[in-house]
């Protein structure tokens, strides 16, 4: 009836591996969008990463200024209107806000 105790060391080990798993997902998404312009559904289909995770990483990358919404049109995967995304700076839309003044 002895149950193994979850020591803080074991807990941290599990957390570290989970964090590493999510960092790998983020890198995979970032690298895929460097080479392709795609919607979150298309990225999910190509990489095998769940779409909900992609949406979370999309928000984080947008806040960091590393991901851009290129155009909103019909998704090839779902058939619904969606944003096509890219992390390639060459595909980034030009911001004319600074040129006004």
C-alpha positions as CSV (number, residue, x, y, z in Angstrom):
1,X,0.0,0.0,0.0
2,X,3.0,2.2,-0.2
3,X,2.6,4.9,-2.9
4,X,5.6,6.6,-4.3
5,X,5.8,10.2,-3.2
6,X,5.9,12.9,-5.8
7,X,8.9,14.8,-4.6
8,X,9.6,18.3,-5.8
9,X,12.5,17.0,-7.9
10,X,10.2,14.6,-9.8
11,X,7.7,17.3,-10.2
12,X,10.2,19.7,-11.7
13,X,11.5,17.0,-14.0
14,X,8.0,16.5,-15.4
15,X,7.5,20.3,-15.8
16,X,10.8,20.7,-17.5
17,X,10.0,18.0,-20.1
18,X,6.5,19.4,-20.7
19,X,8.0,22.9,-21.3
20,X,10.6,21.4,-23.7
21,X,7.7,19.7,-25.6
22,X,5.9,23.1,-26.0
23,X,9.1,24.9,-27.0
24,X,9.6,22.3,-29.8
25,X,6.0,22.9,-31.0
26,X,6.7,26.6,-31.1
27,X,9.9,26.1,-33.1
28,X,8.1,23.8,-35.5
29,X,5.3,26.3,-36.1
30,X,7.8,29.2,-36.5
31,X,10.0,27.2,-39.0
32,X,7.0,26.0,-41.0
33,X,5.6,29.6,-41.3
34,X,9.1,30.8,-42.4
35,X,8.7,28.8,-45.6
36,X,4.9,28.7,-46.1
37,X,2.0,31.1,-45.8
38,X,-0.8,29.2,-44.2
39,X,-3.8,29.3,-41.9
40,X,-3.7,27.8,-38.4
41,X,-5.8,24.8,-39.7
42,X,-3.3,24.2,-42.5
43,X,-0.4,24.4,-40.1
44,X,-2.1,21.9,-37.8
45,X,-2.6,19.5,-40.7
46,X,1.0,19.8,-41.9
47,X,2.7,19.6,-38.5
48,X,0.4,17.5,-36.4
49,X,0.2,20.1,-33.7
50,X,-3.3,20.7,-32.3
51,X,-5.0,23.9,-33.7
52,X,-5.6,25.2,-30.1
53,X,-1.9,25.1,-29.4
54,X,-1.2,26.9,-32.7
55,X,-3.7,29.7,-31.8
56,X,-1.9,30.2,-28.4
57,X,1.5,30.4,-30.1
58,X,0.1,32.7,-32.8
59,X,-0.9,35.2,-30.1
60,X,2.6,34.9,-28.4
61,X,4.4,35.4,-31.7
62,X,2.2,38.4,-32.7
63,X,2.9,40.1,-29.4
64,X,6.7,39.5,-29.9
65,X,6.4,41.0,-33.4
66,X,7.5,37.8,-35.1
67,X,4.2,36.7,-36.9
68,X,2.1,38.6,-39.3
69,X,-1.4,38.2,-40.7
70,X,-0.9,38.4,-44.5
71,X,-4.4,38.2,-46.0
72,X,-7.8,37.0,-45.0
73,X,-9.4,34.6,-47.5
74,X,-11.0,31.2,-47.8
75,X,-8.9,28.5,-46.1
76,X,-8.0,25.6,-48.4
77,X,-8.4,23.2,-45.4
78,X,-11.7,24.3,-43.9
79,X,-13.4,26.4,-46.5
80,X,-14.1,29.2,-44.1
81,X,-12.5,32.7,-44.2
82,X,-9.3,32.8,-42.1
83,X,-6.1,34.7,-41.8
84,X,-3.1,33.4,-43.7
85,X,0.0,33.7,-41.5
86,X,3.7,34.1,-42.0
87,X,6.8,34.5,-39.8
88,X,9.0,35.5,-42.7
89,X,9.8,39.3,-42.5
90,X,9.8,39.5,-46.3
91,X,6.1,38.7,-46.3
92,X,5.3,41.2,-43.5
93,X,2.8,43.9,-44.5
94,X,4.3,47.4,-44.6
95,X,3.2,49.7,-41.9
96,X,2.5,53.3,-43.2
97,X,1.7,54.6,-39.7
98,X,5.2,56.0,-39.2
99,X,5.1,57.8,-42.6
100,X,2.2,60.0,-41.7
101,X,4.2,62.5,-39.6
